[in-house]
Amino acid sequence: MVIVSLFIILAVCMLFGVPIAFSLGISSFGSLLIWGKIPLRVMVQRMFTGLDSFTLMAIPFFMLAGELMLEAGMLDNLVKFAEALVGRMRGALGHVNILASMFFSGITGSASADVAALGPIEMAMMKEAGYEVDYSAALTAASSTIGPIIPPSIPMVVYAVAAGNVSIGGLFLAGFIPGILLGVVMMIYHYYLSVKRNYPYRKTSISFRQFLIIFKEAILSLLMPAIILFGILGGVFTATEASAVAVAYAFIVGLFVIKKLNFEKIRKALLQSGLTTGMSLFLIATANIFSWILATQQVPQLATNFFLSVSNSPLVYLLLVNLLLLVVGCLMDNLAALVIFAPILAPIATMFGINPLHFGIIMVVNLIVGLITPPVGLCLLMACTISKIPLERIVKQIWPFVRIEIGVLLLITYVPNLTLFLPRYFGYVR
């Protein structure tokens, strides 16, 4: 009855449009009332326990670093640098859109931050150049999903906490090749459409001197992910400390080098990052009590028995996990899904001999597909809001990108070296 009530109340809340964080909290509260054997104060304790992690401090810091860079105008330089690199390709602004998202991934690791920060700039540029509004919105939403794959990545931080005993540095390295692969495949598809639809491109070349000027302006933004990654790999600081270093770097560069930060812009960055962090952490807290109730009702053991009864093959297990998470991603926020499902699925993956870093990337990529699929695809809805066009128009254009992401997902699922090559090279995998 506890499990049945838990999922029925959750389904009813989501059906009535209650935000997922509140839906998880309400369903957990309702199931505890029906259970009647656990004091309700346990709910507050478990919510606090879910947030009582030093590692999770990386989330507000990475969010704030991105906001400070946005307010300092450093992201505009990334877009200009991307245009200098691919401006001569057919459909240049679409390639800029994808490439800028790949660069921006190294700053915040958040898909929604990508859409919010770069989306208005990219869509306005593409609209002015003659691109269809629905396609530019779909491309912006799709390219933003590269953010949680290329390090740093907020979902990877959450997975490491939820699964336990997983190296964040190793996860960051494991996401490099899959993230770049996804970006390249998107660019290939966009190039095909650009030739077919005769999208414009820059017909004049820029001189080497001009390129150096643009690169010089962008280098300060490009250095941040390098500092973060090499600092972690070199043992200088942990992933959480790296996020604080990112904030310090963005603050110093924006205030004293670029000199575009002022009190009002800093206040705005603090406010926006605080709001975003508050939503994310409240979601993790309510997902933790939901996950705890599942654990007390022995759902992980039931799941283990089910998967073992279906097959003893790790390949079949990975296929079933992919199918499950693709459906879950369409209905639930990716951070909540990670908190709920990682403690259940990760131990089973270990039993099958699947590397924890490999499985973590599989889970993250699975759930980021849900960011661009109805009904609760956050990036899809944000693109609708920015472009001011109906959801159904963007959905028609987004499906090819969904298929691309699922294709890349299957590739990294069944070719482990794509994710494990870099972690193995740097000693995270034996």
C-alpha positions in Angstrom: 0.0 0.0 0.0 2.9 2.4 0.7 4.4 2.0 -2.7 1.0 2.1 -4.5 0.0 5.2 -2.7 3.4 6.8 -3.3 3.1 6.5 -7.1 -0.7 7.2 -7.3 -0.3 10.5 -5.4 2.7 11.4 -7.5 0.8 10.6 -10.8 -2.2 12.7 -9.6 0.0 15.7 -8.7 1.8 15.6 -12.0 -1.5 15.2 -13.9 -2.7 18.5 -12.3 0.5 20.3 -13.2 2.1 20.4 -9.7 5.8 21.1 -10.0 7.9 17.9 -9.8 9.7 19.0 -6.6 6.3 19.5 -4.8 4.8 16.4 -6.3 7.7 14.3 -4.9 7.3 15.9 -1.5 3.4 15.6 -1.4 3.5 12.0 -2.5 6.2 11.1 0.1 4.2 12.9 2.8 1.0 11.1 1.8 2.6 7.7 1.8 4.1 8.2 5.2 0.6 9.1 6.5 -0.8 6.0 5.1 2.1 3.9 6.4 1.6 5.3 9.9 4.6 3.7 11.4 7.2 6.4 10.8 7.1 9.8 12.6 6.6 12.6 10.1 9.6 14.4 11.4 11.7 11.7 9.6 10.6 13.4 6.3 12.4 16.6 7.3 15.4 14.7 8.6 15.7 12.8 5.3 15.3 15.9 3.2 18.1 17.6 5.2 20.3 14.5 4.9 19.9 14.5 1.1 21.4 18.0 1.1 24.0 17.5 3.8 26.8 16.9 1.3 29.9 19.0 0.7 29.9 17.8 -2.9 26.5 19.4 -3.6 28.1 22.8 -2.8 29.4 22.7 -6.4 25.9 23.4 -7.8 25.5 26.9 -6.5 29.1 27.9 -7.3 28.9 26.6 -10.9 25.6 28.4 -11.3 27.0 31.7 -9.9 30.1 31.4 -12.1 27.9 31.2 -15.2 25.8 34.1 -14.1 28.8 36.3 -13.4 30.3 35.5 -16.8 27.0 36.3 -18.4 26.7 39.7 -16.7 30.4 40.5 -17.5 29.7 39.9 -21.2 32.2 37.0 -21.4 29.6 34.8 -23.2 29.3 37.2 -26.1 33.0 36.6 -26.8 32.4 32.9 -26.9 29.8 33.3 -29.6 32.1 35.6 -31.6 34.9 33.0 -31.3 32.6 30.2 -32.4 31.5 32.3 -35.4 35.2 32.9 -36.4 35.8 29.2 -36.4 32.7 28.0 -38.4 31.4 31.1 -40.0 32.4 29.9 -43.5 30.4 26.7 -43.2 27.0 26.4 -44.8 24.4 27.2 -42.1 27.1 29.0 -40.1 24.9 30.4 -37.3 23.5 27.0 -36.6 27.0 25.6 -36.2 27.8 28.7 -34.0 24.8 27.7 -31.8 26.1 24.2 -31.3 29.7 25.2 -30.8 28.9 28.0 -28.4 26.9 25.5 -26.3 29.9 23.2 -26.3 32.1 26.0 -25.0 29.5 27.2 -22.5 29.3 23.6 -21.2 32.7 24.1 -19.6 31.4 26.9 -17.5 28.1 25.9 -15.8 27.3 22.3 -16.8 23.6 23.2 -16.9 21.4 22.8 -19.9 18.8 25.2 -18.7 21.5 27.9 -18.0 22.6 27.4 -21.6 19.2 28.1 -23.0 18.6 31.1 -20.7 22.0 32.7 -21.3 22.7 31.9 -24.9 19.2 31.2 -26.3 18.0 34.8 -26.7 21.3 35.8 -28.5 21.4 32.8 -30.8 17.7 32.8 -31.7 17.8 36.5 -32.5 20.9 36.1 -34.7 19.4 33.1 -36.6 16.0 34.9 -37.1 17.7 37.9 -38.5 19.7 35.7 -40.9 16.5 34.1 -42.3 16.3 30.9 -40.3 12.8 29.5 -39.4 12.0 30.5 -35.8 10.8 27.0 -34.9 13.9 25.4 -36.2 16.3 27.9 -34.5 14.4 27.3 -31.2 14.6 23.5 -31.6 18.3 23.7 -32.4 19.0 25.9 -29.4 17.1 23.5 -27.1 18.9 20.5 -28.5 22.4 21.9 -28.4 21.9 23.0 -24.8 21.7 19.3 -23.8 25.4 19.0 -24.5 25.9 21.1 -21.3 25.4 18.3 -18.7 27.7 16.0 -20.6 30.9 18.0 -21.2 32.4 18.9 -17.9 31.8 20.4 -15.5 28.3 18.8 -15.1 25.8 19.4 -12.4 23.9 16.1 -13.1 27.3 14.3 -12.8 27.8 15.9 -9.4 24.3 14.7 -8.3 24.9 11.2 -9.7 28.2 10.9 -7.8 26.4 11.8 -4.5 23.3 9.6 -5.2 25.2 6.5 -6.4 28.0 6.9 -3.8 31.8 6.1 -4.2 32.0 7.5 -7.7 34.8 9.9 -8.6 33.5 13.3 -9.9 36.8 13.9 -11.7 36.5 10.5 -13.4 32.9 11.3 -14.4 34.0 14.7 -15.8 36.7 13.0 -18.0 34.2 10.3 -19.1 31.8 12.9 -20.4 34.3 14.6 -22.7 34.2 12.3 -25.7 30.5 11.6 -25.6 29.8 15.3 -25.4 32.0 16.2 -28.3 30.6 13.3 -30.3 27.1 14.5 -29.7 28.0 18.1 -30.8 29.8 16.8 -34.0 26.8 14.6 -35.0 24.4 17.6 -34.5 26.6 19.7 -36.7 26.7 17.1 -39.4 22.8 16.9 -39.3 22.6 20.7 -39.3 25.0 20.9 -42.3 22.8 18.4 -44.2 19.7 20.6 -43.6 21.6 23.8 -44.4 22.5 22.5 -47.8 19.0 21.2 -48.4 17.4 24.5 -47.2 20.1 26.8 -48.5 20.8 28.4 -45.2 23.3 31.4 -45.3 26.9 31.5 -44.4 29.7 34.1 -44.2 31.1 34.5 -47.7 34.1 36.6 -46.7 37.1 35.3 -44.9 38.5 37.0 -41.8 42.2 37.7 -41.6 44.6 35.9 -39.3 45.0 39.1 -37.4 41.3 39.5 -36.9 41.1 35.9 -35.7 43.8 36.5 -33.2 41.9 39.5 -31.8 38.7 37.5 -31.4 40.6 34.6 -29.8 42.3 37.1 -27.4 38.9 38.4 -26.3 37.6 34.8 -25.9 40.6 33.3 -24.2 39.6 34.5 -20.8 36.3 32.6 -21.1 37.9 29.5 -22.6 40.5 29.4 -19.7 37.8 28.7 -17.1 37.1 25.0 -18.0 40.8 24.4 -18.5 41.5 25.7 -14.9 38.7 23.6 -13.5 39.6 20.4 -15.2 43.4 20.5 -14.9 43.1 21.7 -11.3 41.0 18.6 -10.5 43.3 16.2 -12.4 46.4 17.7 -10.9 45.1 17.2 -7.4 45.2 21.0 -6.7 41.5 21.0 -5.6 38.4 18.9 -5.5 35.5 19.3 -7.9 33.6 21.3 -5.2 36.6 23.6 -4.6 37.0 23.9 -8.4 33.5 25.4 -8.5 34.5 28.1 -5.9 37.6 28.8 -7.9 35.4 29.3 -11.0 33.4 31.9 -9.2 36.6 33.7 -8.0 38.0 33.6 -11.5 34.7 35.0 -13.1 34.5 37.7 -10.4 38.2 38.8 -10.8 38.1 38.8 -14.6 34.7 40.5 -14.9 35.6 43.2 -12.3 39.2 43.9 -12.8 40.1 42.7 -16.3 37.0 43.2 -18.5 35.7 45.8 -16.0 32.0 45.3 -16.9 30.9 43.9 -13.6 29.4 46.4 -11.1 27.4 46.2 -7.9 24.0 46.0 -9.7 25.2 43.2 -12.1 26.8 41.2 -9.2 23.5 41.6 -7.2 21.6 40.3 -10.3 23.9 37.3 -10.7 23.6 36.4 -7.0 19.8 36.6 -7.1 19.4 34.6 -10.3 21.9 31.9 -9.2 20.2 31.8 -5.8 16.8 31.2 -7.4 18.1 28.5 -9.7 20.1 26.8 -6.9 17.1 26.9 -4.6 14.9 25.1 -7.0 17.5 22.5 -7.8 18.4 21.8 -4.1 14.7 21.6 -3.0 14.1 19.1 -5.8 17.1 17.0 -4.6 15.8 17.2 -1.0 12.3 15.9 -1.9 13.6 13.3 -4.3 15.8 12.0 -1.4 12.8 11.3 0.9 11.0 9.7 -2.1 14.1 7.5 -2.7 14.4 6.7 1.0 10.8 5.4 1.1 11.5 3.2 -1.9 14.5 1.8 -0.1 12.6 1.1 3.1 10.0 -0.9 1.0 12.9 -3.0 -0.5 12.3 -1.7 -4.0 16.0 -1.9 -4.9 16.0 -5.6 -4.0 12.8 -6.1 -6.0 14.4 -4.3 -9.0 17.6 -6.5 -8.7 15.5 -9.7 -8.7 13.5 -8.5 -11.7 16.5 -7.7 -13.8 18.3 -10.9 -12.9 15.2 -12.9 -13.7 15.0 -11.3 -17.2 18.6 -11.9 -18.2 22.2 -12.4 -16.8 23.6 -10.4 -19.7 24.9 -6.9 -18.9 24.0 -5.9 -22.5 20.4 -6.7 -21.9 20.5 -4.9 -18.6 21.8 -1.8 -20.2 19.1 -2.0 -22.9 16.4 -2.2 -20.2 17.9 0.6 -18.3 17.9 2.8 -21.4 14.3 2.0 -22.1 13.3 2.8 -18.5 15.2 6.0 -18.2 14.1 7.4 -21.6 10.5 7.1 -20.4 11.4 8.5 -16.9 13.2 11.4 -18.5 10.0 12.4 -20.4 8.1 12.6 -17.2 10.5 13.7 -14.5 13.3 16.3 -13.9 16.7 14.8 -14.5 18.1 15.7 -11.1 15.2 14.1 -9.3 15.4 11.0 -11.5 19.1 10.7 -10.7 18.5 10.9 -6.9 15.7 8.3 -7.1 17.1 5.8 -9.6 20.9 6.0 -9.2 20.9 4.2 -5.8 18.7 1.5 -7.3 20.3 0.9 -10.7 24.0 1.6 -10.0 24.5 -1.3 -7.6 22.9 -3.7 -10.1 25.2 -2.4 -12.8 28.2 -3.1 -10.5 26.9 -6.7 -10.1 26.9 -7.0 -13.9 30.5 -5.8 -14.0 29.6 -2.5 -15.6 32.1 0.3 -14.7 30.5 2.9 -12.5 31.9 5.8 -14.6 30.5 4.2 -17.8 27.1 3.7 -16.1 27.0 7.2 -14.7 27.4 8.7 -18.2 24.7 6.4 -19.6 22.3 7.6 -16.9 23.1 11.3 -17.5 22.8 11.1 -21.3 19.6 9.1 -21.0 18.0 11.7 -18.8 19.2 14.7 -20.7 17.2 13.4 -23.7 14.1 14.2 -21.5 15.1 17.8 -21.4 13.9 18.2 -25.0 10.9 15.8 -25.0 7.3 16.6 -24.0 5.6 16.9 -21.7 8.1 18.2 -19.1 11.1 18.9 -21.2 12.5 22.0 -19.5 14.8 23.2 -22.3 12.0 22.7 -24.8 9.6 24.8 -22.7 12.3 27.5 -22.2 12.9 27.7 -25.9 9.1 28.1 -26.4 9.1 31.0 -24.0 12.1 32.7 -25.5 10.9 32.3 -29.1 7.2 33.0 -28.3 5.9 30.2 -30.5 3.6 27.3 -29.7 5.1 24.0 -28.3 3.8 21.9 -31.2 5.8 23.9 -33.8 9.1 23.3 -32.0 8.2 19.6 -31.3 8.0 18.9 -35.1 11.6 20.2 -35.5 13.0 18.6 -32.3 12.4 15.0 -33.1 15.4 14.5 -35.5 17.6 15.8 -32.7 16.0 13.4 -30.2 16.8 10.5 -32.6 20.4 11.8 -32.9 20.8 11.8 -29.1 19.3 8.3 -28.7 21.7 7.1 -31.4 24.7 8.6 -29.6 23.3 7.1 -26.4 23.3 3.6 -27.9 26.8 4.1 -29.2 28.3 5.1 -25.9 26.2 2.3 -24.1 27.7 -0.5 -26.2 31.2 1.0 -26.9 32.5 1.6 -23.4 35.9 2.9 -24.6 34.2 6.1 -25.7 33.6 7.0 -22.1 36.4 5.1 -20.4 39.4 6.0 -22.6 40.2 9.3 -20.9 39.5 8.1 -17.3 41.7 5.1 -18.0 44.5 7.3 -19.4 44.5 9.5 -16.3 44.3 6.6 -13.9 40.7 6.7 -12.8 40.1 3.2 -14.3 42.4 0.3 -14.0 
